[in-house]
Amino acid sequence: MFSKILDLFKGNKTASGDIMEKIKKLAENRDEAKLLKLSKNEDPDIRAAVVKALRHVRTDACYNRVIEALKDEIPAVRIAASEVLGEMGIPKSNDALRYALAKEKDPEALAAIKKALLDIKEF
């Protein structure tokens, strides 16, 4: 599932390469409105890629969308959100990450949440 996301950041084309390239450009241009709209896409690969891209647009709305992504039905999106929050290192993320930790069942997502908390140095 992460192959499209990895391809996005490596610059490779995939089946949905055009949309991934668009996400990359939107992140480079810090186009908050379009990224937030894409973050609700039905394709979980796109949602995960957008969550990763939101780390480049540090606004309250983008931060809140990353927090919301911790509750996504797809583990890959939750993992992406956890990784971004860990990289951002914002202490106010701790409550959301701890809540997600208590609810999470997926082992990979659990590991990502724990790592994010450690990255923020609050675990």
Residue frames as qw, qx, qy, qz and C-alpha x, y, z in Angstrom:
[[0.000, 0.884, 0.467, 0.000, 0.00, 0.00, 0.00],
 [0.283, -0.829, 0.089, 0.473, 2.86, 2.38, 0.74],
 [0.635, 0.082, 0.477, 0.602, 4.42, 1.73, -2.68],
 [0.246, 0.786, 0.372, 0.428, 2.56, 4.65, -4.26],
 [0.328, -0.943, -0.013, 0.056, 3.57, 6.91, -1.40],
 [0.653, -0.446, 0.363, 0.492, 7.19, 5.86, -1.63],
 [0.540, 0.395, 0.482, 0.566, 7.09, 6.35, -5.39],
 [0.024, 0.954, 0.252, 0.163, 5.71, 9.83, -4.84],
 [0.371, -0.891, 0.203, 0.167, 8.66, 10.86, -2.74],
 [0.644, -0.231, 0.534, 0.496, 11.16, 9.07, -5.00],
 [0.237, 0.565, -0.279, -0.739, 9.68, 10.73, -8.06],
 [0.130, -0.004, 0.935, 0.329, 8.59, 7.45, -9.71],
 [0.536, 0.002, -0.261, -0.803, 5.41, 7.10, -11.73],
 [0.258, 0.090, 0.930, -0.246, 2.71, 4.66, -10.64],
 [0.083, 0.501, 0.810, 0.294, -0.75, 3.76, -11.87],
 [0.098, -0.917, -0.387, -0.013, -2.00, 6.87, -10.16],
 [0.607, -0.085, -0.002, 0.790, 1.25, 8.76, -10.74],
 [0.089, 0.567, 0.258, 0.777, -0.50, 11.85, -12.02],
 [0.494, -0.783, -0.234, -0.295, -2.41, 12.40, -8.78],
 [0.780, -0.441, -0.109, 0.431, 0.68, 11.62, -6.73],
 [0.474, 0.203, 0.117, 0.849, 2.63, 14.17, -8.74],
 [0.170, -0.715, -0.274, -0.620, -0.17, 16.64, -8.18],
 [0.681, -0.697, -0.219, 0.058, 0.03, 16.04, -4.41],
 [0.709, -0.166, -0.007, 0.686, 3.78, 16.62, -4.52],
 [0.232, 0.429, 0.202, 0.850, 3.32, 19.91, -6.39],
 [0.400, -0.766, -0.301, -0.403, 0.55, 21.03, -4.04],
 [0.741, -0.561, -0.163, 0.330, 2.84, 20.36, -1.08],
 [0.567, 0.059, 0.088, 0.817, 5.69, 22.28, -2.72],
 [0.004, -0.498, -0.244, -0.832, 3.32, 25.20, -3.32],
 [0.044, -0.146, -0.696, 0.702, 1.79, 24.81, 0.15],
 [0.396, -0.202, -0.398, -0.803, -1.69, 24.76, -1.34],
 [0.202, -0.036, 0.784, -0.586, -3.61, 24.10, 1.85],
 [0.642, 0.227, 0.183, -0.709, -7.13, 24.21, 0.40],
 [0.734, 0.341, -0.474, -0.347, -6.49, 21.65, -2.35],
 [0.290, 0.258, -0.887, 0.251, -4.52, 19.33, -0.08],
 [0.343, 0.011, 0.665, -0.663, -7.27, 19.39, 2.53],
 [0.746, 0.275, -0.047, -0.605, -9.84, 18.58, -0.14],
 [0.645, 0.355, -0.667, -0.116, -7.72, 15.67, -1.42],
 [0.035, -0.295, 0.841, -0.451, -7.24, 14.40, 2.14],
 [0.629, 0.111, 0.492, -0.591, -10.87, 13.21, 2.02],
 [0.510, 0.359, -0.622, -0.474, -10.33, 11.16, -1.17],
 [0.930, -0.130, 0.074, -0.335, -11.80, 7.65, -1.17],
 [0.830, 0.338, -0.385, 0.221, -8.43, 6.11, -2.17],
 [0.708, -0.690, -0.004, 0.153, -6.45, 5.33, 1.01],
 [0.732, 0.045, 0.125, 0.668, -3.12, 5.62, -0.85],
 [0.169, 0.658, 0.167, 0.714, -4.03, 9.16, -1.82],
 [0.507, -0.823, -0.121, -0.228, -5.17, 9.97, 1.72],
 [0.815, -0.424, 0.036, 0.394, -1.90, 8.65, 3.14],
 [0.575, 0.282, 0.159, 0.752, 0.16, 10.59, 0.58],
 [0.073, -0.789, -0.168, -0.587, -1.74, 13.79, 1.37],
 [0.676, -0.732, -0.078, 0.035, -1.21, 13.30, 5.09],
 [0.765, -0.152, 0.103, 0.617, 2.53, 12.96, 4.40],
 [0.346, 0.510, 0.225, 0.755, 2.40, 16.10, 2.26],
 [0.311, -0.871, -0.267, -0.273, 0.61, 18.09, 4.96],
 [0.706, -0.482, -0.104, 0.508, 3.82, 18.14, 7.01],
 [0.450, 0.145, 0.205, 0.857, 5.03, 20.82, 4.58],
 [0.168, -0.581, -0.275, -0.748, 2.02, 23.07, 5.19],
 [0.356, -0.204, -0.708, 0.575, 2.16, 23.90, 8.86],
 [0.323, -0.349, -0.060, -0.878, -1.20, 25.51, 9.46],
 [0.433, -0.095, 0.661, -0.606, -3.74, 24.71, 12.15],
 [0.813, 0.265, 0.018, -0.518, -6.13, 23.23, 9.59],
 [0.669, 0.423, -0.609, -0.050, -3.46, 20.92, 8.19],
 [0.013, 0.311, -0.827, 0.468, -2.31, 19.89, 11.65],
 [0.612, 0.027, 0.465, -0.640, -5.93, 19.13, 12.61],
 [0.827, 0.335, -0.255, -0.372, -6.37, 17.03, 9.46],
 [0.434, 0.385, -0.795, 0.179, -3.30, 14.96, 10.39],
 [0.279, -0.150, 0.730, -0.605, -4.79, 14.45, 13.85],
 [0.769, 0.195, 0.139, -0.593, -8.08, 13.34, 12.23],
 [0.674, 0.419, -0.576, -0.196, -6.15, 10.88, 10.09],
 [0.059, -0.316, 0.877, -0.358, -5.22, 8.97, 13.26],
 [0.571, 0.154, 0.612, -0.525, -8.85, 7.76, 13.19],
 [0.528, 0.388, -0.494, -0.572, -8.88, 6.70, 9.52],
 [0.934, -0.035, 0.199, -0.294, -10.28, 3.22, 8.87],
 [0.865, 0.418, -0.214, 0.178, -7.13, 2.22, 6.95],
 [0.758, -0.532, 0.025, 0.376, -3.96, 1.44, 8.95],
 [0.627, 0.232, 0.177, 0.723, -1.65, 2.91, 6.29],
 [0.007, -0.779, -0.160, -0.606, -3.29, 6.31, 6.72],
 [0.635, -0.769, -0.048, -0.060, -3.02, 6.07, 10.50],
 [0.816, -0.186, 0.094, 0.539, 0.63, 5.11, 10.16],
 [0.401, 0.518, 0.165, 0.737, 1.28, 8.09, 7.88],
 [0.290, -0.850, -0.122, -0.422, -0.40, 10.40, 10.39],
 [0.784, -0.591, 0.002, 0.190, 1.65, 9.01, 13.26],
 [0.734, 0.073, 0.126, 0.664, 4.88, 9.43, 11.33],
 [0.179, 0.681, 0.160, 0.691, 4.05, 13.02, 10.41],
 [0.492, -0.832, -0.083, -0.243, 3.14, 13.91, 13.99],
 [0.834, -0.388, 0.049, 0.389, 6.38, 12.40, 15.23],
 [0.580, 0.290, 0.166, 0.743, 8.36, 14.36, 12.66],
 [0.057, -0.797, -0.171, -0.577, 6.54, 17.58, 13.51],
 [0.492, -0.024, -0.592, 0.638, 7.35, 17.08, 17.18],
 [0.276, -0.488, -0.017, -0.828, 4.48, 19.17, 18.47],
 [0.022, 0.057, -0.853, 0.518, 3.87, 18.30, 22.14],
 [0.543, 0.117, 0.284, -0.782, 0.13, 19.03, 21.90],
 [0.648, 0.200, -0.607, -0.414, -0.07, 15.92, 19.66],
 [0.054, 0.224, -0.916, 0.328, 0.48, 13.70, 22.68],
 [0.525, 0.119, 0.550, -0.639, -3.15, 13.50, 23.76],
 [0.760, 0.406, -0.151, -0.484, -4.33, 12.44, 20.30],
 [0.480, 0.428, -0.766, -0.014, -1.48, 9.95, 19.95],
 [0.139, -0.155, 0.861, -0.463, -2.16, 8.45, 23.37],
 [0.678, 0.236, 0.318, -0.620, -5.85, 8.14, 22.54],
 [0.717, 0.460, -0.415, -0.318, -4.94, 6.46, 19.25],
 [0.191, 0.392, -0.877, 0.200, -2.54, 4.16, 21.09],
 [0.409, -0.018, 0.728, -0.550, -5.32, 2.98, 23.41],
 [0.732, 0.387, 0.214, -0.519, -7.68, 2.26, 20.49],
 [0.433, 0.591, -0.591, -0.336, -5.24, 0.86, 17.90],
 [0.920, -0.077, 0.358, -0.143, -5.35, -2.84, 17.00],
 [0.801, 0.568, -0.129, 0.135, -3.01, -2.93, 14.00],
 [0.802, -0.399, 0.031, 0.442, 0.56, -3.88, 15.05],
 [0.535, 0.284, 0.172, 0.777, 2.27, -1.65, 12.48],
 [0.115, -0.777, -0.191, -0.588, 0.10, 1.33, 13.39],
 [0.698, -0.702, -0.119, 0.070, 0.77, 0.67, 17.09],
 [0.749, -0.144, 0.075, 0.643, 4.50, 0.73, 16.41],
 [0.292, 0.524, 0.210, 0.772, 4.18, 3.99, 14.44],
 [0.377, -0.833, -0.191, -0.356, 2.21, 5.63, 17.25],
 [0.777, -0.553, -0.039, 0.299, 4.75, 4.54, 19.86],
 [0.634, 0.115, 0.143, 0.751, 7.58, 5.85, 17.71],
 [0.047, 0.724, 0.223, 0.652, 5.79, 9.19, 17.27],
 [0.569, -0.805, -0.120, -0.112, 5.41, 9.52, 21.02],
 [0.788, -0.333, 0.074, 0.513, 9.09, 8.71, 21.49],
 [0.468, 0.414, 0.213, 0.751, 10.03, 11.19, 18.78],
 [0.190, -0.800, -0.128, -0.554, 8.11, 13.83, 20.69],
 [0.329, 0.240, -0.687, 0.602, 9.83, 12.50, 23.83],
 [0.475, -0.272, 0.262, -0.795, 6.60, 12.09, 25.73],
 [0.801, -0.078, -0.523, -0.281, 6.06, 8.34, 25.82]]
